[in-house]
């Protein structure tokens, strides 16, 4: 066999088959088969092998991936709409949104404890926005197969076809596996339970309460094995939010239309307290909203002295720009403790799983505009200088007119040297004006493509904030200055608020806004009826003095 020719140092500099960062190993080319994934002695997935392989960006054969999802779904399908978890002395970790951040999920299990000895409750939103959602779902389903009675998973608003098609999960499934794998995941998501009752005291759910759920038995009546509708109790449980001035409302309404999400409701402090008192509960624990510190505890319920509502979010540095911490709640021996953790480094994907050919388009387009500018070089320098007074309006702010003219003259001189001499032709005045306008328009286009090429890193980070991968209007007008302005505060103290404001449009249900639901039963627009039925005692365990979290002894402290 002939050996490959030696590569000189100059050639090696541009050698594209070599890793840029040589210390980072290549992703495994081998895909794990069913025989590799499943231990024949236990008929369950080999968790250490899965974790090690997927941590290196390895993939499974589709047959093996589908098998893991379907076996996990079969376990979820048998669970009721409300999972009852008793924890009088043992501990359980309650986790919020994960959003495809697999390497942070690994850290979550390190902080929370080994699932072999530690119980877990996940509140939903495992997919979308992050670029490793497939790995999150596969690993959590494998853990569910191993721990069917100690690891629990609820449904979030992103576990549906509508959002996964709009955001990144469907594209991720198509890139890493196939559309068939995506459909299998959607069928599994239809099996996820809706809520959990922790120790008879805490109502755990992804979004919040609903005007159509006044007692816990109302949740059991919901048909969850379907795509969530745009209104109704199923929608509310996964989409609803607390009011923006929760605990300081200046209205007597229990529920108002949720303008941020475009569906479901905002629920108020009186509504939550009424729900807790009606069902003999201590607090509502939910996820659904990113928090700067990873959690938020709201106003205490006057009847118990414990926060009426707690939000937990477990995706640190959300979207790689929020700079937020993540948190999990650990319920240990009647005390609620908070464990925070920061984000982990992870491999990079181009926004929305863009391929390298699409990514390289600005580089190619810049050269095309160079060619167009050369082809239009038929006007004299004097004729072009006539346009100087109006160059700002034609070329736009941030464009160096002198630079464009210098580049034009350089191209013109080069072309004149390369082509044979020809007799000058007289071009009509109107045609010269049209050509001048075209040259300046092409110059502006060239400027935009140059910005895209030079500032590709900032452009990619900004695109990652949007669900569609498009840039905000005007982001390219002034080059790096306007790009940094759009990303202003990423390294500063106000980055969280600014990132959240920029990302607000993606918090809304995509597509045409659903019609506002009519006022639900029991006058949900105002106070609910005081005669609503109370859940029967036999339907759930009631809080006992020995297991209840006493207001004076309950602790919620960050470690």
C-alpha positions as CSV (number, residue, x, y, z in Angstrom):
1,X,0.0,0.0,0.0
2,X,1.3,3.4,-1.0
3,X,1.9,5.7,2.0
4,X,0.3,9.1,2.1
5,X,2.5,12.0,1.0
6,X,4.1,14.0,3.8
7,X,2.3,17.2,4.8
8,X,4.3,20.3,5.2
9,X,3.8,22.7,8.2
10,X,2.2,25.2,5.9
11,X,-0.2,22.6,4.5
12,X,-0.9,21.2,7.9
13,X,-2.1,24.7,9.0
14,X,-5.1,24.4,6.6
15,X,-5.5,20.6,6.9
16,X,-9.3,20.2,7.4
17,X,-9.3,16.5,8.5
18,X,-7.6,17.3,11.7
19,X,-9.3,18.2,15.0
20,X,-8.9,21.9,15.9
21,X,-8.8,21.0,19.5
22,X,-6.6,17.9,19.5
23,X,-7.3,17.1,23.2
24,X,-11.0,16.6,22.5
25,X,-11.6,13.0,21.2
26,X,-13.7,12.3,18.2
27,X,-17.3,11.1,18.8
28,X,-17.6,7.3,18.6
29,X,-18.5,6.2,15.1
30,X,-19.9,2.9,16.4
31,X,-23.6,2.9,17.3
32,X,-24.6,0.7,20.2
33,X,-26.8,-2.2,19.3
34,X,-29.6,-3.8,21.4
35,X,-27.1,-6.4,22.5
36,X,-24.7,-3.7,23.6
37,X,-27.3,-1.7,25.4
38,X,-29.2,-4.4,27.3
39,X,-27.7,-6.7,29.9
40,X,-28.9,-10.2,29.2
41,X,-28.8,-11.0,32.9
42,X,-31.2,-8.3,34.0
43,X,-32.9,-7.4,30.6
44,X,-32.4,-3.8,31.5
45,X,-30.1,-1.1,29.9
46,X,-26.5,-0.9,31.0
47,X,-26.6,2.6,32.5
48,X,-22.8,3.1,32.9
49,X,-22.3,2.2,29.2
50,X,-25.1,4.5,28.0
51,X,-23.8,7.4,30.1
52,X,-20.2,7.0,28.9
53,X,-21.2,6.5,25.3
54,X,-23.6,9.4,25.1
55,X,-21.2,11.7,27.0
56,X,-18.9,11.3,24.1
57,X,-21.7,12.1,21.7
58,X,-22.1,8.5,20.7
59,X,-25.4,7.2,19.4
60,X,-27.4,4.0,19.5
61,X,-28.8,1.9,16.7
62,X,-32.3,3.1,16.1
63,X,-33.7,-0.3,17.1
64,X,-32.0,0.0,20.5
65,X,-33.1,3.7,21.0
66,X,-36.7,2.8,20.1
67,X,-36.7,-0.1,22.5
68,X,-35.5,2.1,25.4
69,X,-38.2,4.7,24.8
70,X,-41.0,2.1,24.3
71,X,-40.1,0.2,27.5
72,X,-40.0,3.4,29.5
73,X,-43.4,4.5,28.0
74,X,-45.0,1.1,29.0
75,X,-44.1,1.8,32.6
76,X,-45.4,5.4,32.4
77,X,-48.6,4.3,30.8
78,X,-49.5,2.2,33.9
79,X,-49.1,5.2,36.3
80,X,-52.1,7.3,37.3
81,X,-52.6,11.0,36.4
82,X,-51.4,11.8,40.0
83,X,-48.5,9.9,41.4
84,X,-48.7,9.6,45.2
85,X,-45.2,9.6,46.7
86,X,-44.8,9.1,50.5
87,X,-41.6,10.3,52.0
88,X,-42.0,10.4,55.8
89,X,-38.3,9.8,56.5
90,X,-36.6,9.1,53.1
91,X,-35.4,11.9,50.8
92,X,-36.6,12.8,47.3
93,X,-35.2,15.3,44.9
94,X,-37.7,17.5,43.0
95,X,-36.2,18.7,39.7
96,X,-37.4,21.4,37.2
97,X,-36.9,22.0,33.5
98,X,-34.0,20.2,31.8
99,X,-34.5,21.4,28.2
100,X,-32.0,19.2,26.4
101,X,-29.0,20.1,28.6
102,X,-27.7,16.6,28.9
103,X,-24.3,17.4,30.4
104,X,-26.1,19.5,33.1
105,X,-28.4,16.6,33.7
106,X,-25.4,14.5,34.5
107,X,-24.3,17.2,37.0
108,X,-27.9,17.2,38.5
109,X,-27.5,13.5,39.3
110,X,-24.1,14.1,40.9
111,X,-25.6,16.9,43.1
112,X,-28.8,15.1,43.9
113,X,-27.4,11.6,44.5
114,X,-27.2,8.2,42.9
115,X,-30.7,7.1,41.6
116,X,-30.0,3.7,43.1
117,X,-30.3,5.2,46.6
118,X,-32.0,8.6,45.9
119,X,-35.6,9.1,44.7
120,X,-36.3,11.7,42.0
121,X,-39.3,13.6,40.7
122,X,-38.9,15.5,37.4
123,X,-41.5,18.1,36.6
124,X,-41.3,18.0,32.8
125,X,-39.7,19.9,29.9
126,X,-37.0,17.5,29.0
127,X,-36.7,18.6,25.4
128,X,-36.3,21.6,23.1
129,X,-34.0,24.7,23.2
130,X,-31.0,22.6,24.2
131,X,-29.2,20.4,21.6
132,X,-28.9,17.2,23.6
133,X,-32.6,16.5,24.3
134,X,-32.4,13.0,22.6
135,X,-29.7,12.0,25.1
136,X,-31.8,13.4,28.0
137,X,-34.9,11.4,27.0
138,X,-32.9,8.2,26.4
139,X,-31.0,8.4,29.7
140,X,-34.1,9.3,31.8
141,X,-36.1,6.5,30.2
142,X,-33.3,4.1,30.9
143,X,-33.3,5.3,34.5
144,X,-37.0,4.8,34.6
145,X,-36.7,1.2,33.5
146,X,-34.2,0.6,36.3
147,X,-36.1,2.5,39.0
148,X,-39.9,2.3,38.1
149,X,-40.9,3.0,41.7
150,X,-38.4,5.6,42.8
151,X,-37.8,7.9,39.7
152,X,-40.9,9.7,38.5
153,X,-41.4,11.9,35.4
154,X,-44.3,14.4,34.8
155,X,-45.4,16.0,31.6
156,X,-44.3,19.6,30.7
157,X,-45.7,21.9,28.0
158,X,-42.8,21.0,25.6
159,X,-43.6,17.3,25.7
160,X,-46.0,17.7,22.7
161,X,-46.0,17.7,18.9
162,X,-46.9,21.4,18.5
163,X,-43.8,22.8,20.4
164,X,-41.3,20.1,19.4
165,X,-42.0,20.8,15.7
166,X,-41.7,24.6,16.3
167,X,-38.5,24.4,18.3
168,X,-35.6,21.9,18.0
169,X,-36.5,18.4,19.2
170,X,-38.1,17.2,15.9
171,X,-35.1,18.5,14.0
172,X,-32.7,16.9,16.5
173,X,-34.5,13.5,16.1
174,X,-34.2,13.7,12.3
175,X,-30.5,14.6,12.5
176,X,-29.5,12.0,15.1
177,X,-32.0,9.3,14.3
178,X,-35.2,9.5,12.2
179,X,-38.7,10.8,12.1
180,X,-39.9,7.4,13.2
181,X,-37.9,7.8,16.4
182,X,-39.5,11.2,16.9
183,X,-43.0,9.7,16.6
184,X,-42.1,7.0,19.1
185,X,-41.0,9.8,21.5
186,X,-44.3,11.7,21.0
187,X,-46.3,8.5,21.8
188,X,-44.2,8.1,25.0
189,X,-44.8,11.7,26.0
190,X,-48.5,11.1,25.8
191,X,-48.1,8.6,28.6
192,X,-46.4,11.0,31.1
193,X,-48.4,11.6,34.3
194,X,-49.7,15.1,35.0
195,X,-49.0,15.7,38.7
196,X,-47.6,14.2,41.9
197,X,-48.7,14.4,45.5
198,X,-45.6,14.4,47.7
199,X,-46.1,13.1,51.2
200,X,-49.7,14.2,51.1
201,X,-48.6,17.8,51.4
202,X,-47.1,19.1,48.2
203,X,-49.0,19.3,44.9
204,X,-46.2,19.0,42.2
205,X,-47.0,19.9,38.6
206,X,-45.2,21.6,35.7
207,X,-47.2,24.8,35.3
208,X,-49.7,25.3,38.1
209,X,-53.4,25.1,39.1
210,X,-56.5,25.3,36.9
211,X,-59.9,26.8,37.5
212,X,-61.3,23.5,36.4
213,X,-59.3,21.6,39.0
214,X,-60.7,22.4,42.4
215,X,-60.1,19.1,44.1
216,X,-57.4,16.5,43.4
217,X,-59.8,14.0,42.1
218,X,-60.5,16.4,39.1
219,X,-57.0,15.6,37.8
220,X,-57.8,11.9,37.8
221,X,-60.7,12.6,35.3
222,X,-58.4,14.1,32.6
223,X,-57.7,12.1,29.5
224,X,-53.9,12.6,29.3
225,X,-53.1,10.2,26.5
226,X,-53.3,12.7,23.7
227,X,-51.8,15.9,22.3
228,X,-52.5,18.7,24.9
229,X,-55.3,21.1,23.7
230,X,-55.0,24.9,23.7
231,X,-57.4,25.2,26.7
232,X,-58.9,23.2,29.4
233,X,-57.5,21.6,32.6
234,X,-54.7,19.6,30.8
235,X,-53.5,22.8,29.1
236,X,-53.6,24.7,32.4
237,X,-51.6,22.1,34.4
238,X,-48.7,22.4,32.0
239,X,-49.0,26.0,30.8
240,X,-50.3,28.2,33.7
241,X,-48.2,30.7,35.5
242,X,-48.4,32.7,38.8
243,X,-49.5,36.3,38.4
244,X,-46.7,38.7,37.9
245,X,-47.5,40.5,41.2
246,X,-48.3,37.2,43.0
247,X,-49.1,38.0,46.6
248,X,-49.7,41.7,45.9
249,X,-52.6,41.6,43.6
250,X,-55.0,44.5,43.4
251,X,-57.8,42.4,42.0
252,X,-60.2,39.9,43.5
253,X,-59.9,37.6,40.4
254,X,-58.6,34.2,41.0
255,X,-57.6,33.6,37.3
256,X,-56.8,36.0,34.4
257,X,-55.8,35.3,30.8
258,X,-52.1,34.5,30.4
259,X,-50.9,37.1,27.9
260,X,-47.3,35.9,28.1
261,X,-48.1,32.3,27.0
262,X,-51.0,33.2,24.8
263,X,-53.0,30.4,26.4
264,X,-54.2,29.2,29.8
265,X,-54.2,31.5,32.9
266,X,-52.3,33.5,35.4
267,X,-53.3,32.3,38.8
268,X,-53.2,34.6,41.9
269,X,-52.1,34.2,45.5
270,X,-55.8,33.9,46.7
271,X,-56.4,31.2,44.1
272,X,-53.4,29.1,45.3
273,X,-54.3,29.5,49.0
274,X,-57.9,28.6,48.2
275,X,-56.7,25.4,46.4
276,X,-54.3,24.5,49.2
277,X,-56.9,25.0,52.0
278,X,-59.6,23.2,50.0
279,X,-57.3,20.1,49.5
280,X,-55.5,20.2,52.9
281,X,-52.1,20.9,51.3
282,X,-49.0,22.8,52.3
283,X,-47.7,24.1,49.0
284,X,-47.7,23.9,45.2
285,X,-44.3,23.0,43.7
286,X,-43.9,23.8,40.0
287,X,-41.3,24.5,37.2
288,X,-42.0,26.1,33.8
289,X,-40.2,29.4,34.4
290,X,-36.5,30.1,34.4
291,X,-35.2,31.6,37.6
292,X,-32.0,33.6,38.1
293,X,-31.1,31.6,41.2
294,X,-32.7,28.3,40.1
295,X,-35.7,28.7,42.4
296,X,-38.2,31.1,43.8
297,X,-40.3,30.9,46.9
298,X,-43.4,33.0,46.9
299,X,-45.5,34.6,49.7
300,X,-46.4,32.4,52.6
301,X,-49.8,30.9,53.1
302,X,-51.2,32.6,56.2
303,X,-52.9,29.4,57.3
304,X,-49.6,27.4,57.4
305,X,-46.7,29.9,57.4
306,X,-45.1,28.0,54.5
307,X,-44.6,29.4,51.0
308,X,-47.8,28.9,49.0
309,X,-45.9,28.4,45.8
310,X,-42.4,27.3,44.9
311,X,-40.8,27.4,41.4
312,X,-37.7,25.3,40.6
313,X,-35.7,25.4,37.4
314,X,-32.9,22.9,36.7
315,X,-31.3,24.1,33.5
316,X,-28.2,26.2,34.4
317,X,-27.1,29.0,32.0
318,X,-30.3,28.4,30.0
319,X,-29.7,28.7,26.2
320,X,-26.0,29.4,27.0
321,X,-26.9,33.0,27.6
322,X,-29.1,33.4,30.7
323,X,-26.2,33.0,33.2
324,X,-28.7,31.6,35.7
325,X,-28.0,28.9,38.3
326,X,-29.9,25.7,38.5
327,X,-31.5,24.2,41.6
328,X,-33.2,21.0,42.8
329,X,-35.4,20.7,46.0
330,X,-34.5,18.0,48.4
331,X,-37.2,17.0,50.8
332,X,-35.3,15.4,53.7
333,X,-36.9,14.3,56.9
334,X,-39.7,16.9,56.9
335,X,-37.3,19.7,55.7
336,X,-37.1,21.3,52.3
337,X,-33.5,22.0,51.3
338,X,-32.3,23.6,48.1
339,X,-29.2,22.5,46.2
340,X,-27.8,24.8,43.5
341,X,-25.3,24.0,40.7
342,X,-23.8,25.7,37.7
343,X,-23.6,24.8,34.1
344,X,-21.1,22.3,32.6
345,X,-19.2,22.6,29.4
346,X,-20.7,20.8,26.4
347,X,-20.0,20.2,22.7
348,X,-21.1,22.9,20.3
349,X,-23.9,22.6,17.7
350,X,-24.7,25.2,15.1
351,X,-28.0,26.9,15.8
352,X,-31.1,24.8,15.0
353,X,-28.8,21.9,13.8
354,X,-27.7,24.0,10.8
355,X,-25.3,22.1,8.5
356,X,-21.9,23.4,7.5
357,X,-23.0,24.3,4.0
358,X,-25.8,26.6,5.3
359,X,-23.3,28.0,7.8
360,X,-20.8,28.8,5.1
361,X,-23.2,30.7,3.0
362,X,-22.1,34.2,4.2
363,X,-18.5,33.3,3.1
364,X,-19.6,32.3,-0.4
365,X,-22.1,35.2,-0.7
366,X,-19.4,37.7,0.2
367,X,-17.3,36.5,-2.8
368,X,-20.4,36.6,-5.0
369,X,-21.0,40.3,-4.1
370,X,-17.3,41.0,-4.9
371,X,-17.9,39.5,-8.3
372,X,-21.1,41.6,-8.8
373,X,-19.3,44.7,-7.9
374,X,-16.6,43.9,-10.4
375,X,-19.1,43.3,-13.2
376,X,-20.8,46.6,-12.5
377,X,-17.5,48.6,-12.8
378,X,-18.5,50.6,-15.9
379,X,-18.9,54.0,-14.3
380,X,-16.2,56.6,-13.9
381,X,-14.8,57.7,-10.6
382,X,-16.3,61.2,-11.2
383,X,-19.8,59.7,-11.8
384,X,-19.7,57.7,-8.6
385,X,-18.5,60.6,-6.6
386,X,-21.6,62.5,-7.6
387,X,-23.5,60.1,-5.4
388,X,-21.5,61.0,-2.2
389,X,-24.2,63.3,-0.7
390,X,-26.8,60.5,-0.7
391,X,-24.5,57.6,0.2
392,X,-25.7,57.5,3.8
393,X,-29.3,56.8,2.8
394,X,-28.4,54.3,0.2
395,X,-25.6,52.4,1.8
396,X,-26.8,52.7,5.4
397,X,-25.2,53.4,8.8
398,X,-22.2,51.5,9.7
399,X,-20.9,51.2,6.1
400,X,-17.6,52.8,5.3
401,X,-18.2,54.6,2.0
402,X,-14.5,55.3,1.4
403,X,-13.7,51.7,1.9
404,X,-16.2,50.6,-0.6
405,X,-14.9,53.2,-3.2
406,X,-11.3,52.1,-2.6
407,X,-12.2,48.4,-3.1
408,X,-14.1,49.4,-6.2
409,X,-11.2,51.3,-7.7
410,X,-8.8,48.4,-6.9
411,X,-11.1,46.0,-8.7
412,X,-11.6,48.3,-11.6
413,X,-7.8,48.8,-12.1
414,X,-7.2,45.0,-11.9
415,X,-9.9,44.3,-14.5
416,X,-8.6,47.0,-16.8
417,X,-5.2,45.4,-16.7
418,X,-6.5,41.9,-17.3
419,X,-8.9,42.6,-20.2
420,X,-7.8,43.9,-23.6
421,X,-8.2,47.5,-24.4
422,X,-11.5,48.5,-25.9
423,X,-12.9,51.7,-27.2
424,X,-14.9,53.7,-24.7
425,X,-18.6,53.5,-25.1
426,X,-21.1,56.2,-24.2
427,X,-23.6,55.1,-21.6
428,X,-26.9,57.0,-21.4
429,X,-27.3,59.1,-18.2
430,X,-30.3,57.1,-16.9
431,X,-28.5,53.8,-17.3
432,X,-25.4,55.2,-15.5
433,X,-27.7,56.3,-12.6
434,X,-29.2,52.8,-12.4
435,X,-25.8,51.2,-12.3
436,X,-24.6,53.6,-9.6
437,X,-27.5,52.6,-7.4
438,X,-26.8,48.9,-8.1
439,X,-23.2,49.3,-7.1
440,X,-24.1,51.0,-3.8
441,X,-26.7,48.4,-3.1
442,X,-24.3,45.6,-3.8
443,X,-21.8,47.4,-1.5
444,X,-24.3,47.4,1.3
445,X,-25.0,43.7,0.7
446,X,-21.3,43.0,0.8
447,X,-21.1,44.8,4.1
448,X,-23.8,42.6,5.6
449,X,-22.1,39.4,4.4
450,X,-18.8,40.6,5.7
451,X,-20.4,41.1,9.1
452,X,-21.9,37.6,9.0
453,X,-18.5,36.1,8.2
454,X,-16.4,38.1,10.7
455,X,-18.9,38.2,13.5
456,X,-20.1,34.6,13.1
457,X,-19.7,33.8,16.8
458,X,-21.9,36.6,17.9
459,X,-24.5,35.9,15.1
460,X,-24.7,32.3,16.1
461,X,-25.2,33.1,19.8
462,X,-27.9,35.6,18.9
463,X,-29.6,33.1,16.7
464,X,-29.6,30.6,19.5
465,X,-31.9,32.8,21.5
466,X,-34.7,32.6,18.9
467,X,-36.9,29.6,18.1
468,X,-36.7,30.3,14.4
469,X,-33.0,31.1,14.2
470,X,-33.6,34.5,12.7
471,X,-31.9,37.7,13.8
472,X,-33.7,40.7,15.3
473,X,-34.3,43.5,12.9
474,X,-31.3,45.9,12.6
475,X,-28.9,43.5,14.3
476,X,-26.5,43.7,11.3
477,X,-26.9,47.4,10.5
478,X,-23.9,48.5,12.5
479,X,-21.7,45.5,12.6
480,X,-20.3,44.4,15.9
481,X,-21.8,47.3,17.8
482,X,-25.4,46.5,17.0
483,X,-24.7,42.7,17.5
484,X,-23.2,43.4,20.9
485,X,-26.1,45.7,21.7
486,X,-28.5,42.9,21.0
487,X,-26.5,40.6,23.2
488,X,-25.8,43.4,25.7
489,X,-25.3,42.3,29.3
490,X,-24.4,38.7,28.6
491,X,-21.3,39.1,30.8
492,X,-22.9,41.8,33.0
493,X,-25.1,41.8,36.1
494,X,-28.3,42.5,34.1
495,X,-27.8,39.6,31.7
496,X,-30.6,37.5,33.1
497,X,-33.3,40.1,32.7
498,X,-32.1,41.2,29.3
499,X,-31.9,37.6,28.0
500,X,-35.4,36.9,29.4
501,X,-36.8,40.0,27.7
502,X,-35.2,39.0,24.4
503,X,-36.5,35.4,24.7
504,X,-40.0,36.4,25.8
505,X,-41.5,35.7,22.4
506,X,-40.4,32.1,22.7
507,X,-42.4,31.7,25.9
508,X,-45.6,32.0,24.0
509,X,-47.5,29.1,22.4
510,X,-46.4,29.2,18.7
511,X,-48.8,29.5,15.8
512,X,-52.1,31.4,15.7
513,X,-53.1,32.5,19.2
514,X,-55.8,30.2,20.6
515,X,-59.1,31.8,21.4
516,X,-59.5,32.8,25.1
517,X,-61.3,30.1,27.0
518,X,-64.6,31.1,28.4
519,X,-65.1,31.5,32.1
520,X,-64.8,28.0,33.6
521,X,-67.2,26.6,36.1
522,X,-67.5,28.0,39.6
523,X,-67.0,31.6,38.4
524,X,-63.2,31.2,37.8
525,X,-63.0,34.8,36.7
526,X,-63.7,35.8,40.3
527,X,-63.6,33.7,43.4
528,X,-64.5,30.1,43.2
529,X,-67.6,28.9,44.8
530,X,-67.2,28.1,48.5
531,X,-69.5,25.1,48.1
532,X,-67.2,23.2,45.8
533,X,-66.8,19.6,46.9
534,X,-63.8,18.6,49.0
535,X,-61.8,15.5,48.0
536,X,-62.9,12.5,50.1
537,X,-60.5,11.4,52.8
538,X,-60.1,7.9,51.3
539,X,-58.9,9.3,48.0
540,X,-55.5,10.4,49.3
541,X,-53.4,10.3,52.5
542,X,-54.0,13.3,54.8
543,X,-51.2,15.1,56.5
544,X,-50.5,13.8,60.0
545,X,-48.8,15.7,62.8
546,X,-45.9,13.3,62.7
547,X,-45.1,13.7,58.9
548,X,-46.2,17.3,58.3
549,X,-43.7,20.1,57.8
550,X,-44.4,22.3,60.8
551,X,-44.2,26.0,59.8
552,X,-41.8,26.7,62.6
553,X,-39.4,23.9,61.8
554,X,-39.6,23.8,58.0
555,X,-36.4,24.9,56.5
556,X,-35.7,26.0,52.9
557,X,-32.1,27.0,52.7
558,X,-29.7,27.1,49.8
559,X,-26.5,25.2,50.0
